[in-house]
Amino acid sequence: MFETIETFQTQVACDGGGGPLGHPRVYLHIDPKQDNRVTCPYCSRTYVLGHPHLGHAA
């Protein structure tokens, strides 16, 4: 099973999260005009762009 991580930034860094057992750090860009998600080519983690203003009362 692959991990999905919600983020509120369009650029994320992924290193596999395993410390010395992870992978080289890669920087990934989420294009909000496209799919609002990006998948790490090393570990297949998916980063999804969240919407911080949704669900909060004004």
Buried (B, 14 or more C-beta within 10 A) or exposed (E): EEEEEEBEEBEBEBBBEEEEEEBEEBEBEBEEEEEBBBBBEBBEBBBEBBEEEEEEEE
